Structures are given as structure tokens and as C-alpha cells.
Amino acid sequence: MDHYTKAMALYDSIDNLAGQGSVRNEVGWTYILLGEYEQALACCQQAVTMQRAAGNRNGEASAADSVGYAYHHLGRYRDAITHYQVALNIYRQITDRYLEADTLVHIGDSQAALGERGAAAEVWREALGILTELDHPEAGEVRGKLRVIGADPNVRPLFNGVSGG
């Protein structure tokens, strides 16, 4: 954490809000890795605010995804989905197809945790289509998730485009 403290001080001294937000999100991820989800949530929520104020859309999406991840691990799946959808909308706007798929996987994970298997299958299939299109190795993991819930990974999604809420 000492490195993050030094980086934050540096970004503070040059008034770089996007840099401050990036460091805050990294601190949040450190807390996530330590299993300290409440502390992670506080850091990542600050990062969203900083990145939004800085106009850094990619940073805002990354931080919103981190907030969703912290909420998911706190068992607050609806809150997780809400924040994942913020990230998803931004990734679609900036056309980052991999991160769009990754966020769809996260949404599906939260939906599955809520017992919403059909909804999870739909977004996982959408993610699978993107990952397959990108020839990304994570497509195999998504196929596995679909099989675990008894969904056929070869069926195309009925609805393309998770609502942004």
C-alpha cells in the first residue's frame, strides 16, 4: 500500500484527477484480493466519482465494474448488476468488445447467484458470442458456466444487448 500512497500523493501534487481515480481503484482491488470488500467498495466508489469528474470514460467503467465486483462478493447482487450495467454501457460506447464481454460475464454471475438462470444464460451467451468473435480463450470458461446451469452454449442469445437500466 505504500506505493499507492506515494502514487496518490504524486497525482495530488499535479492535480491529476484521473490518476488519483486509477490509484484509488487499484487500492480497492488490493482490498478485494484481501477479502476486505467494504473497504474495497469505499475506494472504488471514490474512483468512479473521480474518473467521471475527470471525463475518463474507460477509468469510470473500470471503477464501476470494480464496485460491482465488491458488491457481488458482499452478496448484494442487485447492486452489483446495477454497477456492472453502468460499466457495460460505457464499454459499449467506447467499443471495447473484450471488456463488454467480461462485464456481461459478471452480470451473468450475479444473475446466477440470484437464481436467475435464464437471464444468466442469455448474457453469458451474448458474452460467448463476443469472445468467440474475438477468438479469446475465455470463451471456454463461459461455455463451462452455461453447461453448469444446464444451458446449451450453442444456442444464440434471443436478445442482443443487456439493458442499461
Secondary structure, 3 states (H helix, E strand, C coil): CHHHHHHHHHHHHCCCHHHHHHHHHHHHHHHHHCCCHHHHHHHHHHHHHHHHHHCCHHHHHHHHHHHHHHHHHCCCHHHHHHHHHHHHHHHHHCCCHHHHHHHHHHHHHHHHHCCCHHHHHHHHHHHHHHHHHCCCCCHHHHHHHHHHCCCCCCCCCCCCCCCCC
